[in-house]
């Protein structure tokens, strides 16, 4: 059975763990109605459409 010869330093073990804890960049898609960049499977905040249907009334930003 393999046994470590030296103690793994705190920096080395933390560096190894942080590689798996990194957050990914969210995937953005274009809204089919207005072309605004939106998170996938979300209602577009600009026009209020989702899958070609009006879901919410958009708030006018003046």
Phi and psi in radians as a Rosetta constraint file:
Dihedral C 1 N 2 CA 2 C 2 CIRCULARHARMONIC -1.350 0.35
Dihedral N 2 CA 2 C 2 N 3 CIRCULARHARMONIC 2.330 0.35
Dihedral C 2 N 3 CA 3 C 3 CIRCULARHARMONIC -2.192 0.35
Dihedral N 3 CA 3 C 3 N 4 CIRCULARHARMONIC 2.332 0.35
Dihedral C 3 N 4 CA 4 C 4 CIRCULARHARMONIC -1.112 0.35
Dihedral N 4 CA 4 C 4 N 5 CIRCULARHARMONIC 2.404 0.35
Dihedral C 4 N 5 CA 5 C 5 CIRCULARHARMONIC -1.385 0.35
Dihedral N 5 CA 5 C 5 N 6 CIRCULARHARMONIC -0.608 0.35
Dihedral C 5 N 6 CA 6 C 6 CIRCULARHARMONIC -2.229 0.35
Dihedral N 6 CA 6 C 6 N 7 CIRCULARHARMONIC 2.747 0.35
Dihedral C 6 N 7 CA 7 C 7 CIRCULARHARMONIC -1.231 0.35
Dihedral N 7 CA 7 C 7 N 8 CIRCULARHARMONIC 2.379 0.35
Dihedral C 7 N 8 CA 8 C 8 CIRCULARHARMONIC -1.317 0.35
Dihedral N 8 CA 8 C 8 N 9 CIRCULARHARMONIC 2.221 0.35
Dihedral C 8 N 9 CA 9 C 9 CIRCULARHARMONIC -1.187 0.35
Dihedral N 9 CA 9 C 9 N 10 CIRCULARHARMONIC 2.782 0.35
Dihedral C 9 N 10 CA 10 C 10 CIRCULARHARMONIC -1.091 0.35
Dihedral N 10 CA 10 C 10 N 11 CIRCULARHARMONIC -0.709 0.35
Dihedral C 10 N 11 CA 11 C 11 CIRCULARHARMONIC -1.125 0.35
Dihedral N 11 CA 11 C 11 N 12 CIRCULARHARMONIC -0.740 0.35
Dihedral C 11 N 12 CA 12 C 12 CIRCULARHARMONIC -1.171 0.35
Dihedral N 12 CA 12 C 12 N 13 CIRCULARHARMONIC -0.748 0.35
Dihedral C 12 N 13 CA 13 C 13 CIRCULARHARMONIC -1.236 0.35
Dihedral N 13 CA 13 C 13 N 14 CIRCULARHARMONIC -0.657 0.35
Dihedral C 13 N 14 CA 14 C 14 CIRCULARHARMONIC -1.199 0.35
Dihedral N 14 CA 14 C 14 N 15 CIRCULARHARMONIC -0.650 0.35
Dihedral C 14 N 15 CA 15 C 15 CIRCULARHARMONIC -1.106 0.35
Dihedral N 15 CA 15 C 15 N 16 CIRCULARHARMONIC -0.710 0.35
Dihedral C 15 N 16 CA 16 C 16 CIRCULARHARMONIC -1.145 0.35
Dihedral N 16 CA 16 C 16 N 17 CIRCULARHARMONIC -0.679 0.35
Dihedral C 16 N 17 CA 17 C 17 CIRCULARHARMONIC -1.244 0.35
Dihedral N 17 CA 17 C 17 N 18 CIRCULARHARMONIC -0.637 0.35
Dihedral C 17 N 18 CA 18 C 18 CIRCULARHARMONIC -1.200 0.35
Dihedral N 18 CA 18 C 18 N 19 CIRCULARHARMONIC -0.403 0.35
Dihedral C 18 N 19 CA 19 C 19 CIRCULARHARMONIC -1.051 0.35
Dihedral N 19 CA 19 C 19 N 20 CIRCULARHARMONIC -0.687 0.35
Dihedral C 19 N 20 CA 20 C 20 CIRCULARHARMONIC -1.455 0.35
Dihedral N 20 CA 20 C 20 N 21 CIRCULARHARMONIC -0.202 0.35
Dihedral C 20 N 21 CA 21 C 21 CIRCULARHARMONIC -1.718 0.35
Dihedral N 21 CA 21 C 21 N 22 CIRCULARHARMONIC 0.012 0.35
Dihedral C 21 N 22 CA 22 C 22 CIRCULARHARMONIC -1.176 0.35
Dihedral N 22 CA 22 C 22 N 23 CIRCULARHARMONIC 2.473 0.35
Dihedral C 22 N 23 CA 23 C 23 CIRCULARHARMONIC -1.505 0.35
Dihedral N 23 CA 23 C 23 N 24 CIRCULARHARMONIC 2.461 0.35
Dihedral C 23 N 24 CA 24 C 24 CIRCULARHARMONIC -1.504 0.35
Dihedral N 24 CA 24 C 24 N 25 CIRCULARHARMONIC 2.836 0.35
Dihedral C 24 N 25 CA 25 C 25 CIRCULARHARMONIC -1.353 0.35
Dihedral N 25 CA 25 C 25 N 26 CIRCULARHARMONIC 2.303 0.35
Dihedral C 25 N 26 CA 26 C 26 CIRCULARHARMONIC -1.169 0.35
Dihedral N 26 CA 26 C 26 N 27 CIRCULARHARMONIC 2.519 0.35
Dihedral C 26 N 27 CA 27 C 27 CIRCULARHARMONIC -1.439 0.35
Dihedral N 27 CA 27 C 27 N 28 CIRCULARHARMONIC 2.148 0.35
Dihedral C 27 N 28 CA 28 C 28 CIRCULARHARMONIC -1.876 0.35
Dihedral N 28 CA 28 C 28 N 29 CIRCULARHARMONIC 2.430 0.35
Dihedral C 28 N 29 CA 29 C 29 CIRCULARHARMONIC -2.171 0.35
Dihedral N 29 CA 29 C 29 N 30 CIRCULARHARMONIC 2.804 0.35
Dihedral C 29 N 30 CA 30 C 30 CIRCULARHARMONIC -1.461 0.35
Dihedral N 30 CA 30 C 30 N 31 CIRCULARHARMONIC 2.417 0.35
Dihedral C 30 N 31 CA 31 C 31 CIRCULARHARMONIC -1.151 0.35
Dihedral N 31 CA 31 C 31 N 32 CIRCULARHARMONIC 2.347 0.35
Dihedral C 31 N 32 CA 32 C 32 CIRCULARHARMONIC -1.242 0.35
Dihedral N 32 CA 32 C 32 N 33 CIRCULARHARMONIC -0.332 0.35
Dihedral C 32 N 33 CA 33 C 33 CIRCULARHARMONIC -1.612 0.35
Dihedral N 33 CA 33 C 33 N 34 CIRCULARHARMONIC -0.899 0.35
Dihedral C 33 N 34 CA 34 C 34 CIRCULARHARMONIC -1.978 0.35
Dihedral N 34 CA 34 C 34 N 35 CIRCULARHARMONIC -0.234 0.35
Dihedral C 34 N 35 CA 35 C 35 CIRCULARHARMONIC 1.514 0.35
Dihedral N 35 CA 35 C 35 N 36 CIRCULARHARMONIC 0.084 0.35
Dihedral C 35 N 36 CA 36 C 36 CIRCULARHARMONIC -1.227 0.35
Dihedral N 36 CA 36 C 36 N 37 CIRCULARHARMONIC 2.516 0.35
Dihedral C 36 N 37 CA 37 C 37 CIRCULARHARMONIC -1.313 0.35
Dihedral N 37 CA 37 C 37 N 38 CIRCULARHARMONIC 2.206 0.35
Dihedral C 37 N 38 CA 38 C 38 CIRCULARHARMONIC -2.387 0.35
Dihedral N 38 CA 38 C 38 N 39 CIRCULARHARMONIC 2.629 0.35
Dihedral C 38 N 39 CA 39 C 39 CIRCULARHARMONIC -1.109 0.35
Dihedral N 39 CA 39 C 39 N 40 CIRCULARHARMONIC 2.601 0.35
Dihedral C 39 N 40 CA 40 C 40 CIRCULARHARMONIC -1.129 0.35
Dihedral N 40 CA 40 C 40 N 41 CIRCULARHARMONIC 2.534 0.35
Dihedral C 40 N 41 CA 41 C 41 CIRCULARHARMONIC 1.053 0.35
Dihedral N 41 CA 41 C 41 N 42 CIRCULARHARMONIC 0.612 0.35
Dihedral C 41 N 42 CA 42 C 42 CIRCULARHARMONIC -2.260 0.35
Dihedral N 42 CA 42 C 42 N 43 CIRCULARHARMONIC 2.694 0.35
Dihedral C 42 N 43 CA 43 C 43 CIRCULARHARMONIC -1.285 0.35
Dihedral N 43 CA 43 C 43 N 44 CIRCULARHARMONIC 2.429 0.35
Dihedral C 43 N 44 CA 44 C 44 CIRCULARHARMONIC -1.228 0.35
Dihedral N 44 CA 44 C 44 N 45 CIRCULARHARMONIC 2.136 0.35
Dihedral C 44 N 45 CA 45 C 45 CIRCULARHARMONIC -1.247 0.35
Dihedral N 45 CA 45 C 45 N 46 CIRCULARHARMONIC -0.354 0.35
Dihedral C 45 N 46 CA 46 C 46 CIRCULARHARMONIC -1.376 0.35
Dihedral N 46 CA 46 C 46 N 47 CIRCULARHARMONIC -0.797 0.35
Dihedral C 46 N 47 CA 47 C 47 CIRCULARHARMONIC -1.992 0.35
Dihedral N 47 CA 47 C 47 N 48 CIRCULARHARMONIC -0.285 0.35
Dihedral C 47 N 48 CA 48 C 48 CIRCULARHARMONIC 1.459 0.35
Dihedral N 48 CA 48 C 48 N 49 CIRCULARHARMONIC 0.232 0.35
Dihedral C 48 N 49 CA 49 C 49 CIRCULARHARMONIC -1.683 0.35
Dihedral N 49 CA 49 C 49 N 50 CIRCULARHARMONIC 2.608 0.35
Dihedral C 49 N 50 CA 50 C 50 CIRCULARHARMONIC -2.558 0.35
Dihedral N 50 CA 50 C 50 N 51 CIRCULARHARMONIC 2.130 0.35
Dihedral C 50 N 51 CA 51 C 51 CIRCULARHARMONIC 0.936 0.35
Dihedral N 51 CA 51 C 51 N 52 CIRCULARHARMONIC 0.692 0.35
Dihedral C 51 N 52 CA 52 C 52 CIRCULARHARMONIC 1.405 0.35
Dihedral N 52 CA 52 C 52 N 53 CIRCULARHARMONIC 0.055 0.35
Dihedral C 52 N 53 CA 53 C 53 CIRCULARHARMONIC -1.993 0.35
Dihedral N 53 CA 53 C 53 N 54 CIRCULARHARMONIC 2.475 0.35
Dihedral C 53 N 54 CA 54 C 54 CIRCULARHARMONIC -1.339 0.35
Dihedral N 54 CA 54 C 54 N 55 CIRCULARHARMONIC 1.999 0.35
Dihedral C 54 N 55 CA 55 C 55 CIRCULARHARMONIC -1.739 0.35
Dihedral N 55 CA 55 C 55 N 56 CIRCULARHARMONIC -0.840 0.35
Dihedral C 55 N 56 CA 56 C 56 CIRCULARHARMONIC -2.248 0.35
Dihedral N 56 CA 56 C 56 N 57 CIRCULARHARMONIC 2.757 0.35
Dihedral C 56 N 57 CA 57 C 57 CIRCULARHARMONIC -1.433 0.35
Dihedral N 57 CA 57 C 57 N 58 CIRCULARHARMONIC 2.149 0.35
Dihedral C 57 N 58 CA 58 C 58 CIRCULARHARMONIC -1.198 0.35
Dihedral N 58 CA 58 C 58 N 59 CIRCULARHARMONIC 2.556 0.35
Dihedral C 58 N 59 CA 59 C 59 CIRCULARHARMONIC -1.484 0.35
Dihedral N 59 CA 59 C 59 N 60 CIRCULARHARMONIC 2.236 0.35
Dihedral C 59 N 60 CA 60 C 60 CIRCULARHARMONIC -1.266 0.35
Dihedral N 60 CA 60 C 60 N 61 CIRCULARHARMONIC 2.143 0.35
Dihedral C 60 N 61 CA 61 C 61 CIRCULARHARMONIC -1.725 0.35
Dihedral N 61 CA 61 C 61 N 62 CIRCULARHARMONIC 1.776 0.35
